Amino acid sequence: MNVLLLQSPLGYPYRPVFPHGLCVLATVLQDSGHFVRVRDANIDPDRGIHVQRLIEAFNPDVIGVSLRNIDTVRKNVPYLFHLPFMGFLTELKRLAPVVPLIAGGPGFSIFPEELMRRCPELDFGLYLEAEDSLPQLLDGMDRPETVPGVFYRSGGEVLFSGRREPPEVSKRPPVDRSFVRVSDYTEFPYDVGVETKRGCALNCAYCSYPHLNGRQYRLRPPARIVDEIEDLVDRYGLRNFSFIDSVFDVPREHCTAICRELIRRKVDVNWLAWFNGADFDEELFGLSYEAGCDFFCFSPDAYTPKALRGLKKHVRHKDINRIYRIFRRQRLPVKVTFNFFANSPETGLLDFLRTIAFCYRARFRLSHCLHRAGMDYIRILPDTPLYETALRKQVLDETVSLLPWTPEDFGRLFYHEPGSRLQDLLFKLVSGLQGRGYARK
């Protein structure tokens, strides 16, 4: 089959994100004997013309569209990515009216049934990870009910074939990134990603990763991961990348094995990673730096013990202070970032003020290495403990859809601890903390 995989347009002046998931799928499909093309609709300013020409030249038997994000998850940037996604589907159906359209991606998988109902152009939807489900669906599109993990239509209804086990990633072939021009994603550092595992055993109250990838870690062999990094360096001349795991340092032994393999092979590359922080110490800092890490990201999300418990965080108050001391002492050419939430469950005024104080202390005493120490509000997502908390505390009504259709809808989907108006006012007053030099990555 000729399979065209497309990254949905953002419709907003964000820089493009490397389509790692589409390249993974393209690699699997090509190994299964399909002919595959991958196109990122965010790369070309004349998207419509280029997509039309690609469809005419390639003559696809099926078109897959990935929706990576639903929205910005930032209250002060109320942009909804699923709206241009829906317009893109309409455009594709006009250009190729008889070609089956398949949607997937993490954004789609958070709201699969509602998007299927709202997007009549879609023939199928792939729920969660699709390395196994997409090849099987292509072999049996006339029998979608037999392929687990697929939303499909029958008799005017949207039906679901049932959940499937997540794919095994340890034996997955190396990702072939040549389906796209890697150079299109190198204007900014760290924009190309490398995956070391899937799944997250942590239980942060707001996070959708356990829903999207499961709670069991599925680890890739460190040697294969470093093979992939060497390929990025040797074939594409890449000198920096990101580890795209939710957190890189859990399990610690897997993280340290990757670092030691990078050091053993003397791979000359810099990288960024998100660290959990509960087990972060001088040894892990030194090993990561020696392996090439020059950008350390932490998202403790709360600072005080009570607020950390409210978010079900694994990291503790003393862990955050230990990380702070590590970076205060060092004078190496690295950057560090700390992300917090402004008004999370169980956060009282004193908790809020102590978090603000930490951010200011970091701003002045870590000025030699700080990228950002700041706060945002929490976007409430389905299938998370935070959603249950929001319902219980009447922050939200269960009749409210978590899939917004207007900026006003979007603004109502952020958590505010009841009785915390003073904290909201104070947050507005200190929001300059997130100004120049402290922007999100």
ABEGO torsion letter per residue (X at the ends): XBBBBBBBBAGBBBBBBBBAAAAAAAAAAAAAGBBBBBBBAAABABAAAAAAAAAAAAGBABBBBBBABABAGBAABBBBAAAAAAAAAAAAAAABAABBBBBBEAAAAABAAAAAAABAABABBBBEBAAAAAAAAAABAABAAABBGBBBBBGGBBBBAEBBBBBBAAABBBBBAAABBAAAAAABBGABBBBABBEBABABAABAAAAAAEABBBBBBAAAAAAAAAAAAAAAGBABBBBABABAAOBAAAAAAAAAAAAAAGBBBBBBBBBAGAABBAAAAAAAAAAGBABBBBBAGBABAAAAAAAGBABBAAAAAAAAAAAAABABBBBBBBBBBABBBGBBAAAAAAAAAAAAAAAAAAAAABABBBBBBBBBBBGBAAAAAAAAAGABBAABBABBABAAAAAAABBBBBGAAAAAAAAAAAAAAABBGABBX
